Amino acid sequence: ETLVELDAVTVQVPAGALTTSTVLSAELVPTPATPSDFVALGPEYELGPDGLQFDAPVVVRVPFDPGAVPAGRGAEEVLVFASHAGGPWEALPNPRVDASAATVEGETTHFSRFRAGVHNCREGATRSCYSGPSSTAGVGPCAEGTQTCTRGAFGACVGEVLPAAESCNGLDDDCD
């Protein structure tokens, strides 16, 4: 097993993960885009060579800013997110947080961009939602629905009743 420190990033490479001698690198991404998939808690790093595939999972450890953790959330929720070739950000499996060192690690089988963060919402959390005009919510049959957090993002609004064209049914279909 080899422990490689690259700037503020550490990569733990187990024996057999690389079959050839490879020079590893880490670069701080100077102007990272703001992710929509999660709340970023630290700098973004590009590990290289980009796209390098490992024969066994390696552990990537990145720093995070404990002061940036959203209110009501804990350091135990911090994950390492990766984005390959500009694709979506995905949380790495087997996360481990060292709150005292303000680092988080996860496992990967390839190099790409890495960043610490927390999901936009807690798994199973719910919130009310309504996509109609706000003045119509709760009027007549119009009602708010509920969104549930699944895999770090709120899903579709379920159960909402929106304004509809009036019909001769004795109801306030357009919710005015």
N, C-alpha and C positions, 0 to 999 in steps of 0.2 A: 504494500500500500504506500502511496506517495501523497504527501500533503503539499500542495502548491499554493503559495500566497501571491496573489496578483492584485496589487494596490490594496483596496479594502475588501477584496473578494478572496475567499479560500475555496479551493477545489480539492476534494479528497478523491484520489484515483486509486481504486483497488487493483491489486495485481491481476493482470490479464485483461484489463479494460481497454488497453491500447496494445495493438500487436506490433506497431512500428514506433520508433522514436519520433515524437512530435513536440514542437515548440508551442506551448500554450500562451495565450495573451488575454489581457483584459483591458478594455478601454472604457473610460467614462464617456457616456453619450452626452455631448455638450448641451444640446437643446432637445430633450426628449418631449415627445408629444404627450399631452394629458390623456391618460387612458380612460375609456368609458366603462371598461369591464370591471374595474376595481378602484379603490382609493390608494394611490401611491404614497408610500411612507419613506422613500429614500431615493437615492440616485439610480439611474438606469445604467447597466453595464452591458457591453457587448463582449462576449467571450469568444475567443477564436483559437484556431481557425473556424470561421463561421460554418455551421453545418456539420462540424466534426462529429462522427458517430462513434460511440463507445460500444465495446462488446459486452460490457456489464455496466450497471448504473453507477454514476459518480455522484458525490454529494457536493452541491454548490451552496456556499454560505455567503450571504450578503448582509450589509448593515441596514438598520432602519432607525428612524427618529421616533423615540417613544413619545415625544411631545406632539407628534403629528397623528397619533392614533385617535380616531374620532371619539367624542364624548360618548360614554356608555359602552364602549368597546374595550377589550383588554388585549394586552400583549400576546396572550395565548391564541388569539385569532389571527396573528400575523402569519403570512405565507410568502413563499417565493413564487413569483409569477414569471412565465417565460413566453416570449413571442418569437416564432421562427419565420424568417423571410417576410416580415410585415404582416403575418397572420394574426389571429386573435390571441389575446393573452390567456394563458391557462395556468392554474395553480399546479405546482409540482407536488407529487405524492410524498408521503412520509415526512411531513413538516416537523421540525423541532425548533423551538424558540429558546434562546438564551437571553432572557430579559435583562439580566445584569450586564451582559456584554452588548446588548442592543443589536443582536444578530439573529437571523433566521436561516434555516437550511432546508433543502429539499433534494430529491433525487431526480436525475435526468440521464438520458442516454445520448444526448446530443448537445452541442453548443449553439447558442443563439443569444438573444437579449434577455437579461434577467433583472428583476426589480422586486423589492419587498412591498407588500401592501396587504390590505384587508378587502374581503368581498364587500360589495356595495350594501349588502344586507345580510342578516343572520338567517341561516337555513330555517325554514318554517315560519319566519316572522310574517305577519300580515299587515296590510294597510288598506284603508278605504280608497276608492277611486271613483271617478266620474268623468266621462269625456264629453258630456253635453254642456250647454251653457250653464254656468254656475247658478244663475237665477232660477233654474228649473229643477235643481236637485231637491227632492223631498216635496215637490208640488205634484198633486194628482198621483198618478201611478209611477212617476219618475223617482228612481232610487239609486243610491250609490251601490257599487259592487265592492268586491274584495280582491286584492292582489296578494299572492303568496310568494315568498322568496324561495326559489329553487336554484341550487347551484350558484348562489351568489348574486342572483338578479331577480327582480320582481317580474312575475309572469303577467299574463293577460288579465284584464279586469273581468271578473266572473260575477254574474248576477246583477249587473247594472241594468236599469230600465231607462231608456232614452226617450226624448220627445218623439212623437210620431204624428202624422197627419191626422187631423180630427176626423172621426167617423161618427155616425149616428148611433152610438152605443151608450150614451149617458155618462161616459167617462171624460175626464180632461186629458185626452190623448196627447195634446201638444204641451201639457204641463205649464200652462200660464195661468 
